Amino acid sequence: MNDKLELRDWISLLALSAIWGASFFFLRVAAPVFGPVPLIAARVFFGFCLLLPVFLYRGLGSQLREHWRIVFIISAANMSFPFSLLAYASLSLNAGITSILNATVPFFAALIAFSFWSVRLTRLALVGMGIGFGGVVLIVFDPAAVALGRQALLAVGAGLAASLLYGIASNLAQHRLQGVSGLTVTVGSLGFATLTLAPVAWLQWPTEAPNSAMWATVVALGALCTGIAYLIFYKLISRIGAARALNTTFMVPAFSLLWSSLFLDEPITLAMLGGCGLILFGVALTTGKLKT
């Protein structure tokens, strides 16, 4: 692992952040056409198809057979449910807002670690959580960002619930899958998610066939934002370590706001920027990126 980030590491970090930021744009475009569950079923299927050959080439089948039960649970907590919840949120919320809500994952991960694994929470981390959730409140009560109403509040709740599930999944992976390849966990999760969501997707499949542009969006969401993105992520982890690779947390919302503004003409308000800044500042305090 490199102690110093090289130019190619920065390029990879920026590319990964841009790709994951685009995923919220794709969700916003395709969710109203396919519906949340059919969209996510297609997403995980295409991601699975892309990564499976790499998984088989590396001979990781025995790893998955040994740990399939916990991988199945992580699949539900890290893909099936949160992906579907974010797609549901995208029906009502701007892509940028959804990505900002998703940036709260480190708060929930820290709370889960404290509650179930007795990981110490510092005062600074608690302050960071308070600041971060203050940012969520600022965004939710910005009328230009969120049109308050039952549907919008359900969408915000879905976005935060997805972050909670991601926090659970990250702790399970950290404490129950040490030494297991990230590729094994991801391919197993994508496979299980495909099987889990397929029956519901079949029942909810849109009656009007989506056009080729919508299918291209879904392929990009699955192959680019899931398959290729995870390959870049694993390469980064091997080069610079997981902690520094997760710096994408701070850049994904910025790219999501950029893509949604450029291609969907979604507004970027001062409250959105302020809320995003508070959340990311809170994340930096909670994760120890900033210290007193």
Contacts in CASP RR format, 6 or more apart in sequence:
PFRMAT RR
TARGET T0000
AUTHOR 0000-0000-0000
METHOD contacts of the structure
MODEL  1
MNDKLELRDWISLLALSAIWGASFFFLRVAAPVFGPVPLIAARVFFGFCL
LLPVFLYRGLGSQLREHWRIVFIISAANMSFPFSLLAYASLSLNAGITSI
LNATVPFFAALIAFSFWSVRLTRLALVGMGIGFGGVVLIVFDPAAVALGR
QALLAVGAGLAASLLYGIASNLAQHRLQGVSGLTVTVGSLGFATLTLAPV
AWLQWPTEAPNSAMWATVVALGALCTGIAYLIFYKLISRIGAARALNTTF
MVPAFSLLWSSLFLDEPITLAMLGGCGLILFGVALTTGKLKT
1 238 0 8 1.000
1 239 0 8 1.000
1 240 0 8 1.000
1 241 0 8 1.000
2 9 0 8 1.000
2 239 0 8 1.000
2 240 0 8 1.000
5 13 0 8 1.000
5 240 0 8 1.000
5 244 0 8 1.000
9 236 0 8 1.000
9 239 0 8 1.000
9 240 0 8 1.000
12 232 0 8 1.000
12 235 0 8 1.000
12 236 0 8 1.000
13 236 0 8 1.000
13 245 0 8 1.000
13 247 0 8 1.000
13 248 0 8 1.000
13 251 0 8 1.000
14 251 0 8 1.000
15 232 0 8 1.000
16 229 0 8 1.000
16 232 0 8 1.000
16 233 0 8 1.000
16 236 0 8 1.000
16 248 0 8 1.000
17 248 0 8 1.000
17 251 0 8 1.000
17 252 0 8 1.000
17 254 0 8 1.000
17 255 0 8 1.000
18 255 0 8 1.000
19 224 0 8 1.000
19 225 0 8 1.000
19 228 0 8 1.000
19 229 0 8 1.000
19 232 0 8 1.000
20 225 0 8 1.000
20 229 0 8 1.000
20 248 0 8 1.000
20 252 0 8 1.000
20 255 0 8 1.000
21 99 0 8 1.000
21 225 0 8 1.000
21 252 0 8 1.000
21 253 0 8 1.000
21 255 0 8 1.000
21 256 0 8 1.000
21 259 0 8 1.000
22 220 0 8 1.000
22 224 0 8 1.000
22 225 0 8 1.000
22 255 0 8 1.000
22 256 0 8 1.000
22 259 0 8 1.000
23 221 0 8 1.000
23 225 0 8 1.000
23 226 0 8 1.000
23 229 0 8 1.000
24 86 0 8 1.000
24 90 0 8 1.000
24 95 0 8 1.000
24 96 0 8 1.000
24 98 0 8 1.000
24 99 0 8 1.000
24 102 0 8 1.000
24 256 0 8 1.000
24 259 0 8 1.000
24 260 0 8 1.000
25 95 0 8 1.000
25 256 0 8 1.000
25 259 0 8 1.000
25 260 0 8 1.000
25 263 0 8 1.000
25 264 0 8 1.000
26 217 0 8 1.000
26 218 0 8 1.000
26 220 0 8 1.000
26 221 0 8 1.000
26 225 0 8 1.000
27 39 0 8 1.000
27 86 0 8 1.000
27 87 0 8 1.000
27 90 0 8 1.000
27 95 0 8 1.000
27 98 0 8 1.000
27 221 0 8 1.000
28 90 0 8 1.000
28 94 0 8 1.000
28 95 0 8 1.000
28 98 0 8 1.000
28 260 0 8 1.000
28 264 0 8 1.000
29 214 0 8 1.000
29 217 0 8 1.000
29 264 0 8 1.000
30 39 0 8 1.000
30 210 0 8 1.000
30 214 0 8 1.000
30 217 0 8 1.000
30 218 0 8 1.000
30 221 0 8 1.000
31 39 0 8 1.000
31 87 0 8 1.000
31 88 0 8 1.000
31 90 0 8 1.000
31 91 0 8 1.000
32 91 0 8 1.000
33 39 0 8 1.000
33 206 0 8 1.000
33 210 0 8 1.000
33 214 0 8 1.000
34 42 0 8 1.000
34 206 0 8 1.000
34 210 0 8 1.000
34 214 0 8 1.000
34 218 0 8 1.000
35 87 0 8 1.000
35 91 0 8 1.000
35 204 0 8 1.000
35 206 0 8 1.000
36 84 0 8 1.000
36 85 0 8 1.000
36 87 0 8 1.000
36 88 0 8 1.000
36 90 0 8 1.000
36 91 0 8 1.000
37 84 0 8 1.000
37 87 0 8 1.000
37 197 0 8 1.000
37 200 0 8 1.000
37 201 0 8 1.000
37 204 0 8 1.000
38 201 0 8 1.000
38 204 0 8 1.000
38 205 0 8 1.000
38 206 0 8 1.000
39 87 0 8 1.000
39 218 0 8 1.000
39 221 0 8 1.000
40 79 0 8 1.000
40 80 0 8 1.000
40 83 0 8 1.000
40 84 0 8 1.000
40 87 0 8 1.000
40 193 0 8 1.000
40 197 0 8 1.000
40 201 0 8 1.000
41 193 0 8 1.000
41 194 0 8 1.000
41 197 0 8 1.000
41 198 0 8 1.000
41 200 0 8 1.000
41 201 0 8 1.000
42 201 0 8 1.000
42 218 0 8 1.000
42 221 0 8 1.000
42 222 0 8 1.000
43 83 0 8 1.000
43 218 0 8 1.000
43 221 0 8 1.000
43 222 0 8 1.000
43 225 0 8 1.000
43 226 0 8 1.000
44 79 0 8 1.000
44 80 0 8 1.000
44 83 0 8 1.000
44 190 0 8 1.000
44 191 0 8 1.000
44 193 0 8 1.000
44 194 0 8 1.000
44 197 0 8 1.000
44 222 0 8 1.000
44 226 0 8 1.000
45 190 0 8 1.000
45 194 0 8 1.000
45 222 0 8 1.000
46 218 0 8 1.000
46 219 0 8 1.000
46 221 0 8 1.000
46 222 0 8 1.000
46 223 0 8 1.000
46 226 0 8 1.000
47 190 0 8 1.000
47 222 0 8 1.000
47 223 0 8 1.000
47 226 0 8 1.000
47 227 0 8 1.000
48 187 0 8 1.000
48 190 0 8 1.000
48 191 0 8 1.000
48 193 0 8 1.000
48 194 0 8 1.000
49 223 0 8 1.000
50 222 0 8 1.000
50 223 0 8 1.000
50 226 0 8 1.000
50 227 0 8 1.000
50 228 0 8 1.000
51 183 0 8 1.000
51 186 0 8 1.000
51 187 0 8 1.000
51 190 0 8 1.000
51 227 0 8 1.000
51 230 0 8 1.000
51 231 0 8 1.000
52 187 0 8 1.000
54 183 0 8 1.000
54 231 0 8 1.000
55 61 0 8 1.000
55 183 0 8 1.000
55 184 0 8 1.000
55 187 0 8 1.000
58 181 0 8 1.000
58 183 0 8 1.000
60 181 0 8 1.000
60 183 0 8 1.000
60 184 0 8 1.000
60 187 0 8 1.000
61 184 0 8 1.000
63 180 0 8 1.000
63 181 0 8 1.000
63 184 0 8 1.000
64 71 0 8 1.000
64 184 0 8 1.000
64 187 0 8 1.000
64 188 0 8 1.000
67 177 0 8 1.000
67 180 0 8 1.000
67 184 0 8 1.000
68 188 0 8 1.000
70 172 0 8 1.000
70 176 0 8 1.000
70 177 0 8 1.000
71 177 0 8 1.000
71 184 0 8 1.000
71 185 0 8 1.000
71 188 0 8 1.000
71 189 0 8 1.000
71 192 0 8 1.000
72 192 0 8 1.000
73 172 0 8 1.000
74 169 0 8 1.000
74 172 0 8 1.000
74 173 0 8 1.000
74 177 0 8 1.000
74 185 0 8 1.000
74 189 0 8 1.000
75 188 0 8 1.000
75 189 0 8 1.000
75 190 0 8 1.000
75 191 0 8 1.000
75 192 0 8 1.000
75 193 0 8 1.000
75 196 0 8 1.000
76 192 0 8 1.000
76 193 0 8 1.000
76 196 0 8 1.000
77 165 0 8 1.000
77 166 0 8 1.000
77 167 0 8 1.000
77 168 0 8 1.000
77 169 0 8 1.000
77 172 0 8 1.000
78 165 0 8 1.000
78 166 0 8 1.000
78 169 0 8 1.000
78 170 0 8 1.000
78 173 0 8 1.000
78 189 0 8 1.000
79 189 0 8 1.000
79 190 0 8 1.000
79 193 0 8 1.000
80 192 0 8 1.000
80 193 0 8 1.000
80 196 0 8 1.000
80 197 0 8 1.000
81 162 0 8 1.000
81 165 0 8 1.000
82 161 0 8 1.000
82 162 0 8 1.000
82 163 0 8 1.000
82 165 0 8 1.000
82 166 0 8 1.000
82 169 0 8 1.000
83 162 0 8 1.000
83 193 0 8 1.000
84 197 0 8 1.000
85 158 0 8 1.000
85 159 0 8 1.000
85 161 0 8 1.000
85 162 0 8 1.000
85 165 0 8 1.000
86 98 0 8 1.000
86 102 0 8 1.000
86 158 0 8 1.000
86 159 0 8 1.000
86 162 0 8 1.000
88 155 0 8 1.000
88 158 0 8 1.000
89 98 0 8 1.000
89 101 0 8 1.000
89 155 0 8 1.000
89 156 0 8 1.000
89 157 0 8 1.000
89 158 0 8 1.000
89 159 0 8 1.000
89 162 0 8 1.000
90 98 0 8 1.000
91 155 0 8 1.000
92 151 0 8 1.000
92 152 0 8 1.000
92 154 0 8 1.000
92 155 0 8 1.000
93 101 0 8 1.000
93 146 0 8 1.000
93 152 0 8 1.000
93 155 0 8 1.000
93 156 0 8 1.000
94 145 0 8 1.000
94 260 0 8 1.000
94 264 0 8 1.000
94 266 0 8 1.000
94 267 0 8 1.000
95 256 0 8 1.000
95 259 0 8 1.000
95 260 0 8 1.000
95 264 0 8 1.000
95 266 0 8 1.000
96 253 0 8 1.000
96 256 0 8 1.000
96 257 0 8 1.000
96 260 0 8 1.000
96 266 0 8 1.000
96 272 0 8 1.000
97 139 0 8 1.000
97 145 0 8 1.000
97 146 0 8 1.000
97 272 0 8 1.000
98 159 0 8 1.000
98 256 0 8 1.000
99 252 0 8 1.000
99 253 0 8 1.000
99 256 0 8 1.000
99 257 0 8 1.000
100 136 0 8 1.000
100 139 0 8 1.000
100 253 0 8 1.000
100 256 0 8 1.000
100 257 0 8 1.000
100 272 0 8 1.000
100 275 0 8 1.000
100 276 0 8 1.000
100 279 0 8 1.000
101 136 0 8 1.000
101 139 0 8 1.000
101 156 0 8 1.000
101 159 0 8 1.000
101 160 0 8 1.000
101 162 0 8 1.000
101 163 0 8 1.000
102 159 0 8 1.000
102 162 0 8 1.000
102 163 0 8 1.000
102 166 0 8 1.000
102 252 0 8 1.000
102 253 0 8 1.000
103 249 0 8 1.000
103 252 0 8 1.000
103 253 0 8 1.000
103 276 0 8 1.000
103 279 0 8 1.000
103 280 0 8 1.000
103 283 0 8 1.000
104 132 0 8 1.000
104 133 0 8 1.000
104 136 0 8 1.000
104 160 0 8 1.000
104 163 0 8 1.000
104 279 0 8 1.000
104 283 0 8 1.000
105 163 0 8 1.000
105 166 0 8 1.000
105 167 0 8 1.000
105 170 0 8 1.000
105 249 0 8 1.000
106 249 0 8 1.000
106 283 0 8 1.000
106 286 0 8 1.000
106 287 0 8 1.000
107 128 0 8 1.000
107 129 0 8 1.000
107 132 0 8 1.000
107 133 0 8 1.000
107 163 0 8 1.000
107 282 0 8 1.000
107 283 0 8 1.000
107 286 0 8 1.000
108 163 0 8 1.000
108 164 0 8 1.000
108 166 0 8 1.000
108 167 0 8 1.000
108 168 0 8 1.000
109 166 0 8 1.000
109 167 0 8 1.000
109 170 0 8 1.000
109 171 0 8 1.000
110 119 0 8 1.000
110 121 0 8 1.000
110 125 0 8 1.000
110 129 0 8 1.000
110 286 0 8 1.000
110 287 0 8 1.000
111 121 0 8 1.000
111 129 0 8 1.000
112 164 0 8 1.000
112 167 0 8 1.000
112 168 0 8 1.000
112 171 0 8 1.000
113 119 0 8 1.000
113 171 0 8 1.000
114 120 0 8 1.000
114 121 0 8 1.000
116 171 0 8 1.000
117 171 0 8 1.000
117 175 0 8 1.000
124 285 0 8 1.000
124 286 0 8 1.000
124 288 0 8 1.000
124 291 0 8 1.000
124 292 0 8 1.000
125 285 0 8 1.000
125 286 0 8 1.000
125 288 0 8 1.000
127 282 0 8 1.000
127 285 0 8 1.000
128 281 0 8 1.000
128 282 0 8 1.000
128 283 0 8 1.000
128 285 0 8 1.000
128 286 0 8 1.000
129 282 0 8 1.000
129 286 0 8 1.000
130 282 0 8 1.000
131 278 0 8 1.000
131 281 0 8 1.000
131 282 0 8 1.000
131 285 0 8 1.000
132 275 0 8 1.000
132 278 0 8 1.000
132 279 0 8 1.000
132 281 0 8 1.000
132 282 0 8 1.000
132 283 0 8 1.000
134 275 0 8 1.000
134 278 0 8 1.000
135 274 0 8 1.000
135 275 0 8 1.000
135 276 0 8 1.000
135 277 0 8 1.000
135 278 0 8 1.000
135 279 0 8 1.000
136 156 0 8 1.000
136 160 0 8 1.000
136 275 0 8 1.000
136 279 0 8 1.000
138 271 0 8 1.000
138 274 0 8 1.000
138 275 0 8 1.000
138 278 0 8 1.000
139 145 0 8 1.000
139 146 0 8 1.000
139 271 0 8 1.000
139 272 0 8 1.000
139 275 0 8 1.000
139 276 0 8 1.000
140 146 0 8 1.000
140 148 0 8 1.000
140 153 0 8 1.000
140 156 0 8 1.000
141 148 0 8 1.000
141 271 0 8 1.000
142 269 0 8 1.000
142 271 0 8 1.000
142 272 0 8 1.000
144 267 0 8 1.000
144 269 0 8 1.000
144 271 0 8 1.000
144 272 0 8 1.000
145 267 0 8 1.000
145 269 0 8 1.000
145 271 0 8 1.000
145 272 0 8 1.000
146 152 0 8 1.000
146 156 0 8 1.000
173 185 0 8 1.000
177 185 0 8 1.000
182 234 0 8 1.000
183 230 0 8 1.000
183 234 0 8 1.000
186 230 0 8 1.000
190 226 0 8 1.000
210 218 0 8 1.000
233 245 0 8 1.000
233 248 0 8 1.000
236 244 0 8 1.000
236 245 0 8 1.000
237 245 0 8 1.000
246 287 0 8 1.000
249 280 0 8 1.000
249 283 0 8 1.000
250 280 0 8 1.000
250 283 0 8 1.000
250 284 0 8 1.000
253 276 0 8 1.000
253 279 0 8 1.000
253 280 0 8 1.000
254 276 0 8 1.000
257 268 0 8 1.000
257 272 0 8 1.000
257 276 0 8 1.000
260 266 0 8 1.000
261 267 0 8 1.000
261 268 0 8 1.000
281 290 0 8 1.000
283 289 0 8 1.000
284 290 0 8 1.000
END
